[in-house]
């Protein structure tokens, strides 16, 4: 790891602090930037996410995608966690913490709305940021791309029924514009751009591709930190105004992330899947598609609702907590590989 990467946690904490301060003292500027959006997708953040994920997507050789079927155990574990465990475990955690333990410390009229926001957050697996997390754990890029595409396809048909079931609604309004735009912005367009850059570099030889990736790698991490500053600056006033509520809402989100990441990681280990698959599997199992969750919360409950605030808390904790999961996955690789039950194949970079 480079010196910059080794102290990434320090830079993350600094960016959080800078974002909150800027959001508090320059709210007008960040309200203006935050308003540059379409279908609840913030376009400046989308551009930064492009800068993060395009270098990772350039590494993908589409000719090798057919080989991802050998990682069927990892795909199965991720799907199980994302769709059969995660939304329901979040509903349970919301009931235990928000409706139970924390009820005396929260606005009484918002309890159900907070829980609804948590459920919306958990019912949508992450689309774009997992490419960053997968790269940081040296994950198998073909598996990551395949798993994200599969989750997107399932989300189209499963998001509304799961949320409706858990919220007790007869029907919900799915923000289709947000869902479709996010898939196009975060999957279709960056994959197309990355493959065009890859082909252009390979036309000059493997050395040219390696040189391109080396130049783009610092841009990816800088974009990650800039995204963190923006996300916290957008909510700087809210963080300062309601720190207690935000901290309490963060508790079930944090527990849910570590529980689902740990479950996916353990299932991969027990099945003998390679560590280069188990890492991104755990991260995909734990992370959230916060753009969709925020849009759904606003459309269902309103901009000033507890549900909208709960999904925003998910946005705020996403990057720091996922970086901690990345650290755990990397540090536990030796333990993981000693206990892989069936001695699954090891990927490059493991």
Secondary structure, 3 states (H helix, E strand, C coil): CCHHHHCHHHHHHHHHHHHHHHHHHCHHHHHHHHCCEECCEEHHHHHHHHHHHHHHHHCCCHHHHHHHHHHHHHHHHHHHHHHHHHHHHHHHHHHHHHHHHCHHHCCHHHHHHHHHHHHHHHCCECCCCHHHHHHHCCCCHHHHHHHHHHHHHHHHHHHHHHHHHHHCCCCCCCCHHHHHHHHHHHHHHHHHHHHHHHHHHHCCCHHHHHHHHHHHHHHHHHHHHHHHHHHHHHCHHHHHHCHHHHHHHHHHHHHHHHHHHHHHHHHHHHHCCCHHHHHHHHHHHHCECHHHHHHHHHHHHCCCCHHHHHHHHHHHHHHHHHHHHHHHHHHCHHHHHHHCCCCCCCCCCC
